[in-house]
Amino acid sequence: VSYKQRYKDSNAFLVYYTQGFDGANRPGIEATDPLEELQTKQFGFRNDVWAAFDDSRAEVQFLVSEGSGDTKDLLSMLARADAALS
C-alpha cells in the first residue's frame, strides 16, 4: 500500500474537511492517479485469485473425503481464479 493511501486512510477526517488540499500549486491529494488505480485493481485481482484458490482447495478436500466425482463446483471455482488472473 502506498504512503499516499496510508495517509488518506489514517487522516480521512482531515482529507475530507480540507477537500484534499495539499499545498499551494499542488494537485489535491484525492486527485486520480492512474498508477494508484492500477495498483488498487491489481490488489483486488490478487485477493480474488486467493479467495477462489482457497475455495478450490476446500472443494478438493471435500471431494476427496466424500469420494464424489462431481467436479462442477470445483471447475467453476478454478474458472473464477483464471478470470482474475486474465
Gaussian input, Z-matrix of N, CA and C with variables (Angstrom, degrees):
# hf/3-21g

backbone

0 1
 N
 C     1     B1
 C     2     B2     1     A1
 N     3     B3     2     A2     1     D1
 C     4     B4     3     A3     2     D2
 C     5     B5     4     A4     3     D3
 N     6     B6     5     A5     4     D4
 C     7     B7     6     A6     5     D5
 C     8     B8     7     A7     6     D6
 N     9     B9     8     A8     7     D7
 C    10    B10     9     A9     8     D8
 C    11    B11    10    A10     9     D9
 N    12    B12    11    A11    10    D10
 C    13    B13    12    A12    11    D11
 C    14    B14    13    A13    12    D12
 N    15    B15    14    A14    13    D13
 C    16    B16    15    A15    14    D14
 C    17    B17    16    A16    15    D15
 N    18    B18    17    A17    16    D16
 C    19    B19    18    A18    17    D17
 C    20    B20    19    A19    18    D18
 N    21    B21    20    A20    19    D19
 C    22    B22    21    A21    20    D20
 C    23    B23    22    A22    21    D21
 N    24    B24    23    A23    22    D22
 C    25    B25    24    A24    23    D23
 C    26    B26    25    A25    24    D24
 N    27    B27    26    A26    25    D25
 C    28    B28    27    A27    26    D26
 C    29    B29    28    A28    27    D27
 N    30    B30    29    A29    28    D28
 C    31    B31    30    A30    29    D29
 C    32    B32    31    A31    30    D30
 N    33    B33    32    A32    31    D31
 C    34    B34    33    A33    32    D32
 C    35    B35    34    A34    33    D33
 N    36    B36    35    A35    34    D34
 C    37    B37    36    A36    35    D35
 C    38    B38    37    A37    36    D36
 N    39    B39    38    A38    37    D37
 C    40    B40    39    A39    38    D38
 C    41    B41    40    A40    39    D39
 N    42    B42    41    A41    40    D40
 C    43    B43    42    A42    41    D41
 C    44    B44    43    A43    42    D42
 N    45    B45    44    A44    43    D43
 C    46    B46    45    A45    44    D44
 C    47    B47    46    A46    45    D45
 N    48    B48    47    A47    46    D46
 C    49    B49    48    A48    47    D47
 C    50    B50    49    A49    48    D48
 N    51    B51    50    A50    49    D49
 C    52    B52    51    A51    50    D50
 C    53    B53    52    A52    51    D51
 N    54    B54    53    A53    52    D52
 C    55    B55    54    A54    53    D53
 C    56    B56    55    A55    54    D54
 N    57    B57    56    A56    55    D55
 C    58    B58    57    A57    56    D56
 C    59    B59    58    A58    57    D57
 N    60    B60    59    A59    58    D58
 C    61    B61    60    A60    59    D59
 C    62    B62    61    A61    60    D60
 N    63    B63    62    A62    61    D61
 C    64    B64    63    A63    62    D62
 C    65    B65    64    A64    63    D63
 N    66    B66    65    A65    64    D64
 C    67    B67    66    A66    65    D65
 C    68    B68    67    A67    66    D66
 N    69    B69    68    A68    67    D67
 C    70    B70    69    A69    68    D68
 C    71    B71    70    A70    69    D69
 N    72    B72    71    A71    70    D70
 C    73    B73    72    A72    71    D71
 C    74    B74    73    A73    72    D72
 N    75    B75    74    A74    73    D73
 C    76    B76    75    A75    74    D74
 C    77    B77    76    A76    75    D75
 N    78    B78    77    A77    76    D76
 C    79    B79    78    A78    77    D77
 C    80    B80    79    A79    78    D78
 N    81    B81    80    A80    79    D79
 C    82    B82    81    A81    80    D80
 C    83    B83    82    A82    81    D81
 N    84    B84    83    A83    82    D82
 C    85    B85    84    A84    83    D83
 C    86    B86    85    A85    84    D84
 N    87    B87    86    A86    85    D85
 C    88    B88    87    A87    86    D86
 C    89    B89    88    A88    87    D87
 N    90    B90    89    A89    88    D88
 C    91    B91    90    A90    89    D89
 C    92    B92    91    A91    90    D90
 N    93    B93    92    A92    91    D91
 C    94    B94    93    A93    92    D92
 C    95    B95    94    A94    93    D93
 N    96    B96    95    A95    94    D94
 C    97    B97    96    A96    95    D95
 C    98    B98    97    A97    96    D96
 N    99    B99    98    A98    97    D97
 C   100   B100    99    A99    98    D98
 C   101   B101   100   A100    99    D99
 N   102   B102   101   A101   100   D100
 C   103   B103   102   A102   101   D101
 C   104   B104   103   A103   102   D102
 N   105   B105   104   A104   103   D103
 C   106   B106   105   A105   104   D104
 C   107   B107   106   A106   105   D105
 N   108   B108   107   A107   106   D106
 C   109   B109   108   A108   107   D107
 C   110   B110   109   A109   108   D108
 N   111   B111   110   A110   109   D109
 C   112   B112   111   A111   110   D110
 C   113   B113   112   A112   111   D111
 N   114   B114   113   A113   112   D112
 C   115   B115   114   A114   113   D113
 C   116   B116   115   A115   114   D114
 N   117   B117   116   A116   115   D115
 C   118   B118   117   A117   116   D116
 C   119   B119   118   A118   117   D117
 N   120   B120   119   A119   118   D118
 C   121   B121   120   A120   119   D119
 C   122   B122   121   A121   120   D120
 N   123   B123   122   A122   121   D121
 C   124   B124   123   A123   122   D122
 C   125   B125   124   A124   123   D123
 N   126   B126   125   A125   124   D124
 C   127   B127   126   A126   125   D125
 C   128   B128   127   A127   126   D126
 N   129   B129   128   A128   127   D127
 C   130   B130   129   A129   128   D128
 C   131   B131   130   A130   129   D129
 N   132   B132   131   A131   130   D130
 C   133   B133   132   A132   131   D131
 C   134   B134   133   A133   132   D132
 N   135   B135   134   A134   133   D133
 C   136   B136   135   A135   134   D134
 C   137   B137   136   A136   135   D135
 N   138   B138   137   A137   136   D136
 C   139   B139   138   A138   137   D137
 C   140   B140   139   A139   138   D138
 N   141   B141   140   A140   139   D139
 C   142   B142   141   A141   140   D140
 C   143   B143   142   A142   141   D141
 N   144   B144   143   A143   142   D142
 C   145   B145   144   A144   143   D143
 C   146   B146   145   A145   144   D144
 N   147   B147   146   A146   145   D145
 C   148   B148   147   A147   146   D146
 C   149   B149   148   A148   147   D147
 N   150   B150   149   A149   148   D148
 C   151   B151   150   A150   149   D149
 C   152   B152   151   A151   150   D150
 N   153   B153   152   A152   151   D151
 C   154   B154   153   A153   152   D152
 C   155   B155   154   A154   153   D153
 N   156   B156   155   A155   154   D154
 C   157   B157   156   A156   155   D155
 C   158   B158   157   A157   156   D156
 N   159   B159   158   A158   157   D157
 C   160   B160   159   A159   158   D158
 C   161   B161   160   A160   159   D159
 N   162   B162   161   A161   160   D160
 C   163   B163   162   A162   161   D161
 C   164   B164   163   A163   162   D162
 N   165   B165   164   A164   163   D163
 C   166   B166   165   A165   164   D164
 C   167   B167   166   A166   165   D165
 N   168   B168   167   A167   166   D166
 C   169   B169   168   A168   167   D167
 C   170   B170   169   A169   168   D168
 N   171   B171   170   A170   169   D169
 C   172   B172   171   A171   170   D170
 C   173   B173   172   A172   171   D171
 N   174   B174   173   A173   172   D172
 C   175   B175   174   A174   173   D173
 C   176   B176   175   A175   174   D174
 N   177   B177   176   A176   175   D175
 C   178   B178   177   A177   176   D176
 C   179   B179   178   A178   177   D177
 N   180   B180   179   A179   178   D178
 C   181   B181   180   A180   179   D179
 C   182   B182   181   A181   180   D180
 N   183   B183   182   A182   181   D181
 C   184   B184   183   A183   182   D182
 C   185   B185   184   A184   183   D183
 N   186   B186   185   A185   184   D184
 C   187   B187   186   A186   185   D185
 C   188   B188   187   A187   186   D186
 N   189   B189   188   A188   187   D187
 C   190   B190   189   A189   188   D188
 C   191   B191   190   A190   189   D189
 N   192   B192   191   A191   190   D190
 C   193   B193   192   A192   191   D191
 C   194   B194   193   A193   192   D192
 N   195   B195   194   A194   193   D193
 C   196   B196   195   A195   194   D194
 C   197   B197   196   A196   195   D195
 N   198   B198   197   A197   196   D196
 C   199   B199   198   A198   197   D197
 C   200   B200   199   A199   198   D198
 N   201   B201   200   A200   199   D199
 C   202   B202   201   A201   200   D200
 C   203   B203   202   A202   201   D201
 N   204   B204   203   A203   202   D202
 C   205   B205   204   A204   203   D203
 C   206   B206   205   A205   204   D204
 N   207   B207   206   A206   205   D205
 C   208   B208   207   A207   206   D206
 C   209   B209   208   A208   207   D207
 N   210   B210   209   A209   208   D208
 C   211   B211   210   A210   209   D209
 C   212   B212   211   A211   210   D210
 N   213   B213   212   A212   211   D211
 C   214   B214   213   A213   212   D212
 C   215   B215   214   A214   213   D213
 N   216   B216   215   A215   214   D214
 C   217   B217   216   A216   215   D215
 C   218   B218   217   A217   216   D216
 N   219   B219   218   A218   217   D217
 C   220   B220   219   A219   218   D218
 C   221   B221   220   A220   219   D219
 N   222   B222   221   A221   220   D220
 C   223   B223   222   A222   221   D221
 C   224   B224   223   A223   222   D222
 N   225   B225   224   A224   223   D223
 C   226   B226   225   A225   224   D224
 C   227   B227   226   A226   225   D225
 N   228   B228   227   A227   226   D226
 C   229   B229   228   A228   227   D227
 C   230   B230   229   A229   228   D228
 N   231   B231   230   A230   229   D229
 C   232   B232   231   A231   230   D230
 C   233   B233   232   A232   231   D231
 N   234   B234   233   A233   232   D232
 C   235   B235   234   A234   233   D233
 C   236   B236   235   A235   234   D234
 N   237   B237   236   A236   235   D235
 C   238   B238   237   A237   236   D236
 C   239   B239   238   A238   237   D237
 N   240   B240   239   A239   238   D238
 C   241   B241   240   A240   239   D239
 C   242   B242   241   A241   240   D240
 N   243   B243   242   A242   241   D241
 C   244   B244   243   A243   242   D242
 C   245   B245   244   A244   243   D243
 N   246   B246   245   A245   244   D244
 C   247   B247   246   A246   245   D245
 C   248   B248   247   A247   246   D246
 N   249   B249   248   A248   247   D247
 C   250   B250   249   A249   248   D248
 C   251   B251   250   A250   249   D249
 N   252   B252   251   A251   250   D250
 C   253   B253   252   A252   251   D251
 C   254   B254   253   A253   252   D252
 N   255   B255   254   A254   253   D253
 C   256   B256   255   A255   254   D254
 C   257   B257   256   A256   255   D255

   B1=1.4507
   B2=1.5278
   B3=1.2988
   B4=1.4570
   B5=1.5258
   B6=1.3211
   B7=1.4656
   B8=1.5262
   B9=1.3268
   B10=1.4667
   B11=1.5231
   B12=1.3190
   B13=1.4682
   B14=1.5183
   B15=1.3350
   B16=1.4686
   B17=1.5188
   B18=1.3412
   B19=1.4600
   B20=1.5235
   B21=1.3224
   B22=1.4638
   B23=1.5167
   B24=1.3376
   B25=1.4643
   B26=1.5207
   B27=1.3275
   B28=1.4651
   B29=1.5192
   B30=1.3259
   B31=1.4615
   B32=1.5251
   B33=1.3184
   B34=1.4639
   B35=1.5255
   B36=1.3194
   B37=1.4699
   B38=1.5224
   B39=1.3289
   B40=1.4589
   B41=1.5221
   B42=1.3246
   B43=1.4601
   B44=1.5220
   B45=1.3295
   B46=1.4660
   B47=1.5254
   B48=1.3238
   B49=1.4603
   B50=1.5157
   B51=1.3108
   B52=1.4679
   B53=1.5254
   B54=1.3082
   B55=1.4646
   B56=1.5214
   B57=1.3352
   B58=1.4495
   B59=1.5142
   B60=1.3262
   B61=1.4678
   B62=1.5226
   B63=1.3440
   B64=1.4627
   B65=1.5180
   B66=1.2955
   B67=1.4611
   B68=1.5170
   B69=1.3358
   B70=1.4646
   B71=1.5200
   B72=1.3123
   B73=1.4657
   B74=1.5307
   B75=1.3064
   B76=1.4701
   B77=1.5188
   B78=1.3146
   B79=1.4703
   B80=1.5231
   B81=1.3186
   B82=1.4576
   B83=1.5152
   B84=1.3061
   B85=1.4642
   B86=1.5320
   B87=1.3141
   B88=1.4628
   B89=1.5190
   B90=1.3385
   B91=1.4599
   B92=1.5292
   B93=1.3126
   B94=1.4624
   B95=1.5200
   B96=1.3074
   B97=1.4522
   B98=1.5243
   B99=1.3365
   B100=1.4729
   B101=1.5306
   B102=1.3256
   B103=1.4675
   B104=1.5256
   B105=1.3249
   B106=1.4665
   B107=1.5292
   B108=1.3267
   B109=1.4633
   B110=1.5314
   B111=1.3331
   B112=1.4563
   B113=1.5203
   B114=1.3356
   B115=1.4578
   B116=1.5282
   B117=1.3260
   B118=1.4611
   B119=1.5273
   B120=1.3304
   B121=1.4666
   B122=1.5203
   B123=1.3357
   B124=1.4605
   B125=1.5236
   B126=1.3281
   B127=1.4604
   B128=1.5240
   B129=1.3239
   B130=1.4607
   B131=1.5165
   B132=1.3445
   B133=1.4613
   B134=1.5279
   B135=1.3485
   B136=1.4620
   B137=1.5229
   B138=1.3215
   B139=1.4632
   B140=1.5263
   B141=1.3344
   B142=1.4663
   B143=1.5268
   B144=1.3328
   B145=1.4642
   B146=1.5205
   B147=1.3290
   B148=1.4643
   B149=1.5206
   B150=1.3265
   B151=1.4732
   B152=1.5300
   B153=1.3341
   B154=1.4652
   B155=1.5286
   B156=1.3238
   B157=1.4650
   B158=1.5264
   B159=1.3282
   B160=1.4587
   B161=1.5295
   B162=1.3343
   B163=1.4651
   B164=1.5286
   B165=1.3336
   B166=1.4661
   B167=1.5237
   B168=1.3119
   B169=1.4690
   B170=1.5288
   B171=1.3308
   B172=1.4720
   B173=1.5273
   B174=1.3182
   B175=1.4668
   B176=1.5324
   B177=1.3290
   B178=1.4659
   B179=1.5266
   B180=1.3225
   B181=1.4654
   B182=1.5251
   B183=1.3237
   B184=1.4586
   B185=1.5274
   B186=1.3348
   B187=1.4607
   B188=1.5303
   B189=1.3258
   B190=1.4660
   B191=1.5240
   B192=1.3200
   B193=1.4674
   B194=1.5259
   B195=1.3242
   B196=1.4612
   B197=1.5282
   B198=1.3136
   B199=1.4624
   B200=1.5170
   B201=1.3132
   B202=1.4594
   B203=1.5304
   B204=1.3017
   B205=1.4584
   B206=1.5166
   B207=1.3275
   B208=1.4684
   B209=1.5242
   B210=1.3104
   B211=1.4671
   B212=1.5250
   B213=1.3167
   B214=1.4678
   B215=1.5327
   B216=1.3298
   B217=1.4682
   B218=1.5215
   B219=1.3111
   B220=1.4653
   B221=1.5208
   B222=1.3113
   B223=1.4636
   B224=1.5233
   B225=1.3209
   B226=1.4655
   B227=1.5305
   B228=1.3302
   B229=1.4644
   B230=1.5195
   B231=1.3270
   B232=1.4619
   B233=1.5292
   B234=1.3139
   B235=1.4656
   B236=1.5184
   B237=1.3484
   B238=1.4686
   B239=1.5194
   B240=1.3259
   B241=1.4649
   B242=1.5272
   B243=1.3219
   B244=1.4691
   B245=1.5290
   B246=1.3142
   B247=1.4753
   B248=1.5244
   B249=1.3220
   B250=1.4665
   B251=1.5268
   B252=1.3263
   B253=1.4635
   B254=1.5244
   B255=1.3048
   B256=1.4731
   B257=1.4992
   A1=107.66
   A2=115.82
   A3=120.16
   A4=111.55
   A5=114.82
   A6=120.66
   A7=110.14
   A8=115.57
   A9=120.12
   A10=111.19
   A11=116.86
   A12=120.23
   A13=110.77
   A14=117.47
   A15=120.29
   A16=110.78
   A17=116.74
   A18=120.54
   A19=110.32
   A20=116.23
   A21=119.48
   A22=111.69
   A23=117.00
   A24=120.62
   A25=112.09
   A26=117.15
   A27=119.79
   A28=113.12
   A29=117.46
   A30=121.01
   A31=111.68
   A32=116.05
   A33=120.33
   A34=112.08
   A35=117.60
   A36=121.41
   A37=110.11
   A38=116.76
   A39=122.16
   A40=111.19
   A41=116.80
   A42=120.84
   A43=110.18
   A44=117.29
   A45=121.11
   A46=111.05
   A47=117.38
   A48=119.76
   A49=113.94
   A50=119.00
   A51=120.74
   A52=110.59
   A53=116.91
   A54=124.65
   A55=111.36
   A56=115.68
   A57=121.10
   A58=114.67
   A59=117.99
   A60=121.09
   A61=109.19
   A62=115.59
   A63=120.14
   A64=110.99
   A65=117.26
   A66=121.00
   A67=111.33
   A68=114.22
   A69=120.09
   A70=110.48
   A71=115.78
   A72=123.54
   A73=113.06
   A74=117.12
   A75=121.43
   A76=108.24
   A77=116.79
   A78=118.01
   A79=110.20
   A80=116.51
   A81=121.04
   A82=110.92
   A83=116.12
   A84=120.74
   A85=111.46
   A86=116.68
   A87=119.85
   A88=112.73
   A89=117.44
   A90=120.60
   A91=108.79
   A92=115.83
   A93=119.21
   A94=110.16
   A95=115.09
   A96=123.04
   A97=107.19
   A98=117.56
   A99=119.61
   A100=113.04
   A101=117.68
   A102=119.40
   A103=111.36
   A104=116.24
   A105=119.76
   A106=110.65
   A107=116.68
   A108=120.57
   A109=110.57
   A110=116.82
   A111=120.95
   A112=110.66
   A113=116.76
   A114=120.36
   A115=111.14
   A116=116.96
   A117=121.16
   A118=110.55
   A119=116.60
   A120=120.41
   A121=111.14
   A122=116.13
   A123=119.79
   A124=111.03
   A125=117.41
   A126=120.38
   A127=110.66
   A128=116.88
   A129=120.64
   A130=111.97
   A131=116.51
   A132=120.37
   A133=110.99
   A134=116.30
   A135=119.91
   A136=110.15
   A137=116.22
   A138=119.99
   A139=111.30
   A140=116.86
   A141=120.57
   A142=111.30
   A143=116.30
   A144=120.05
   A145=110.37
   A146=117.17
   A147=119.60
   A148=112.10
   A149=117.10
   A150=119.76
   A151=110.18
   A152=116.71
   A153=120.27
   A154=110.67
   A155=117.21
   A156=120.60
   A157=110.73
   A158=116.87
   A159=120.19
   A160=110.65
   A161=116.77
   A162=120.07
   A163=110.70
   A164=116.74
   A165=121.12
   A166=111.04
   A167=115.95
   A168=120.29
   A169=110.57
   A170=115.97
   A171=119.68
   A172=110.74
   A173=116.69
   A174=120.25
   A175=110.92
   A176=117.28
   A177=120.32
   A178=109.92
   A179=116.75
   A180=119.92
   A181=111.06
   A182=116.32
   A183=120.69
   A184=111.02
   A185=116.02
   A186=119.82
   A187=111.12
   A188=116.48
   A189=119.96
   A190=110.40
   A191=116.68
   A192=119.43
   A193=112.08
   A194=117.54
   A195=121.52
   A196=112.19
   A197=116.21
   A198=119.22
   A199=111.83
   A200=116.57
   A201=121.49
   A202=110.50
   A203=116.41
   A204=121.73
   A205=112.58
   A206=118.25
   A207=121.99
   A208=109.25
   A209=116.78
   A210=121.13
   A211=112.44
   A212=117.28
   A213=120.69
   A214=111.23
   A215=117.64
   A216=120.91
   A217=111.11
   A218=116.18
   A219=120.27
   A220=110.59
   A221=116.69
   A222=120.10
   A223=111.70
   A224=117.57
   A225=119.37
   A226=111.06
   A227=117.62
   A228=120.92
   A229=110.55
   A230=116.97
   A231=120.23
   A232=110.72
   A233=117.49
   A234=120.26
   A235=110.67
   A236=117.38
   A237=120.53
   A238=111.04
   A239=116.48
   A240=120.47
   A241=110.43
   A242=116.31
   A243=120.53
   A244=110.96
   A245=116.59
   A246=119.88
   A247=111.12
   A248=117.05
   A249=120.27
   A250=110.90
   A251=117.35
   A252=120.61
   A253=112.39
   A254=117.58
   A255=121.00
   A256=112.05
   D1=135.41
   D2=-176.24
   D3=-73.20
   D4=159.77
   D5=177.37
   D6=-58.72
   D7=-41.76
   D8=-178.97
   D9=-60.45
   D10=-43.26
   D11=179.93
   D12=-66.29
   D13=-41.79
   D14=177.54
   D15=-62.19
   D16=-39.23
   D17=178.32
   D18=-63.25
   D19=-47.40
   D20=-179.77
   D21=-62.57
   D22=-38.89
   D23=179.72
   D24=-66.48
   D25=-42.43
   D26=-175.62
   D27=-84.99
   D28=-12.92
   D29=-179.41
   D30=-125.66
   D31=35.68
   D32=-174.96
   D33=-57.13
   D34=-40.34
   D35=179.29
   D36=-59.28
   D37=-47.67
   D38=-179.06
   D39=-65.43
   D40=-44.98
   D41=-179.70
   D42=-62.13
   D43=-40.30
   D44=-179.32
   D45=-64.23
   D46=-49.31
   D47=-174.15
   D48=-78.28
   D49=-18.83
   D50=174.45
   D51=-96.19
   D52=1.23
   D53=-178.57
   D54=55.01
   D55=34.80
   D56=175.72
   D57=77.43
   D58=14.89
   D59=179.84
   D60=-62.63
   D61=128.33
   D62=-176.90
   D63=-128.47
   D64=26.82
   D65=178.96
   D66=113.24
   D67=157.28
   D68=-179.55
   D69=-63.81
   D70=142.65
   D71=177.14
   D72=60.80
   D73=26.28
   D74=176.06
   D75=-124.81
   D76=145.61
   D77=177.26
   D78=-66.63
   D79=152.32
   D80=178.43
   D81=-60.05
   D82=149.79
   D83=-177.24
   D84=-67.02
   D85=-20.47
   D86=179.30
   D87=-93.91
   D88=5.15
   D89=177.33
   D90=-61.97
   D91=143.54
   D92=-177.33
   D93=-68.66
   D94=138.84
   D95=178.58
   D96=-124.92
   D97=118.72
   D98=-176.82
   D99=-57.52
   D100=-37.59
   D101=179.84
   D102=-68.34
   D103=-36.69
   D104=178.11
   D105=-66.78
   D106=-39.98
   D107=177.84
   D108=-64.40
   D109=-40.56
   D110=178.23
   D111=-63.15
   D112=-43.57
   D113=179.44
   D114=-62.88
   D115=-40.78
   D116=178.53
   D117=-61.66
   D118=-43.66
   D119=177.95
   D120=-63.49
   D121=-42.68
   D122=-179.87
   D123=-62.20
   D124=-42.59
   D125=178.24
   D126=-63.81
   D127=-39.49
   D128=177.99
   D129=-63.35
   D130=-45.09
   D131=178.02
   D132=-63.03
   D133=-41.10
   D134=178.85
   D135=-59.93
   D136=-44.51
   D137=179.96
   D138=-65.06
   D139=-38.61
   D140=177.80
   D141=-63.32
   D142=-41.35
   D143=179.42
   D144=-62.87
   D145=-47.40
   D146=-178.40
   D147=-64.52
   D148=-37.52
   D149=178.08
   D150=-64.39
   D151=-45.31
   D152=179.63
   D153=-66.34
   D154=-38.29
   D155=178.28
   D156=-64.78
   D157=-41.72
   D158=178.72
   D159=-64.79
   D160=-41.99
   D161=176.77
   D162=-61.12
   D163=-40.59
   D164=179.57
   D165=-64.69
   D166=-41.85
   D167=179.04
   D168=-61.55
   D169=-43.88
   D170=178.79
   D171=-65.04
   D172=-37.43
   D173=179.26
   D174=-66.52
   D175=-38.95
   D176=177.50
   D177=-63.08
   D178=-43.90
   D179=177.77
   D180=-59.95
   D181=-40.38
   D182=178.56
   D183=-64.81
   D184=-45.93
   D185=-178.69
   D186=-62.67
   D187=-38.78
   D188=179.54
   D189=-68.05
   D190=-42.56
   D191=-177.91
   D192=-69.98
   D193=-33.31
   D194=-179.01
   D195=-88.21
   D196=-17.80
   D197=-177.27
   D198=70.41
   D199=21.76
   D200=-177.39
   D201=-81.81
   D202=150.39
   D203=178.70
   D204=-105.45
   D205=1.58
   D206=-177.60
   D207=-81.36
   D208=107.30
   D209=-176.72
   D210=-107.07
   D211=14.85
   D212=-177.78
   D213=-58.86
   D214=-46.62
   D215=179.88
   D216=-64.57
   D217=-41.15
   D218=179.79
   D219=-61.52
   D220=-43.38
   D221=179.87
   D222=-64.43
   D223=-36.68
   D224=178.26
   D225=-68.38
   D226=-35.94
   D227=178.11
   D228=-67.89
   D229=-41.39
   D230=177.78
   D231=-67.71
   D232=-32.31
   D233=176.37
   D234=-66.83
   D235=-36.52
   D236=175.24
   D237=-61.70
   D238=-43.58
   D239=179.05
   D240=-64.18
   D241=-41.91
   D242=179.36
   D243=-64.39
   D244=-39.29
   D245=179.62
   D246=-64.50
   D247=-37.62
   D248=179.47
   D249=-70.76
   D250=-29.67
   D251=178.34
   D252=-77.72
   D253=-23.04
   D254=-176.92
   D255=-81.49

